[in-house]
C-alpha cells in the first residue's frame, strides 16, 4: 500500500505536470491530462465538460487568464491503495 508520504510526492509530481501543461498555452495538451486513460479528475468548475473536446473547450478559455499555479496550502488524503485526493489552495 502507498504511504501518505508517497502520495504527497506523487501529488506534487502531478501538480508540476499540470502547471507545465498550462505554461504551454496549448488547450489540447492540458486536456490530455484529463483523458479517460489518465489519472486527473475534472476540475471543480461547473464550466468543465467531460471528454477530450469538452476539456479542450474549457481550457481554451481558462488559458486566456495566463494561469500559473503555486501551492500555498495542501491536504493529501489517501483513498485506497492506489488513489488519493488532493486539495490545494493556489
C-alpha positions in Angstrom: 0.0 0.0 0.0 1.2 3.5 -0.8 2.1 5.6 2.2 0.9 9.2 2.8 4.4 10.4 2.0 4.4 8.5 -1.3 1.0 10.1 -2.2 2.4 13.5 -1.3 5.3 13.0 -3.7 3.0 11.7 -6.5 0.6 14.7 -5.9 3.5 17.1 -6.2 4.7 15.5 -9.5 1.1 15.6 -10.9 0.8 19.3 -9.9 4.0 20.1 -11.7 2.8 18.2 -14.8 -0.4 20.2 -14.7 1.4 23.5 -14.2 3.9 22.7 -17.0 1.0 21.9 -19.3 -0.7 25.2 -18.5 2.5 27.1 -19.4 2.4 25.6 -23.0 -0.8 27.6 -23.6 -2.0 24.5 -25.5 -5.5 23.5 -24.5 -5.2 20.1 -26.2 -2.1 19.3 -24.1 -3.8 20.3 -20.9 -7.0 18.4 -21.8 -4.9 15.3 -22.4 -4.2 15.2 -18.6 -8.0 14.7 -18.2 -8.4 11.9 -20.8 -10.2 8.8 -19.7 -7.0 6.8 -19.6 -5.2 9.4 -17.4 -5.3 10.0 -13.7 -6.5 13.6 -13.4 -10.1 14.1 -12.3 -12.1 17.1 -13.7 -11.7 20.5 -12.1 -14.5 21.6 -9.7 -15.7 24.3 -12.2 -19.2 23.9 -13.4 -17.9 25.1 -16.8 -15.8 21.9 -17.3 -17.3 19.4 -19.7 -16.2 15.8 -19.9 -14.4 14.2 -22.8 -11.4 15.5 -24.8 -13.4 18.1 -26.7 -15.2 19.4 -23.6 -11.9 19.7 -21.7 -10.2 21.5 -24.6 -13.1 24.0 -24.9 -12.8 24.7 -21.1 -9.1 25.1 -21.2 -9.2 27.4 -24.3 -10.9 29.9 -22.1 -9.0 29.1 -18.9 -5.6 29.6 -20.6 -6.6 33.1 -21.6 -6.1 34.0 -17.9 -2.4 33.0 -18.1 -2.7 30.7 -15.1 0.4 29.7 -13.1 -0.1 27.5 -10.0 1.8 27.8 -6.8 0.7 25.7 -3.8 0.0 27.8 -0.8 -1.7 25.1 1.3 -2.4 21.5 0.6 -4.2 18.5 2.0 -3.5 15.0 0.6 -5.9 12.2 1.6 -5.3 8.6 0.6 -8.4 7.0 -0.7 -7.1 3.5 -1.2 -4.0 1.5 -2.3 -3.5 3.5 -5.5 -5.5 6.7 -5.3 -5.6 9.9 -3.4 -7.5 13.2 -3.2 -5.5 16.4 -3.2 -6.9 19.8 -2.1 -4.7 22.7 -2.9 -5.1 26.4 -2.3 -3.2 28.0 -5.1 
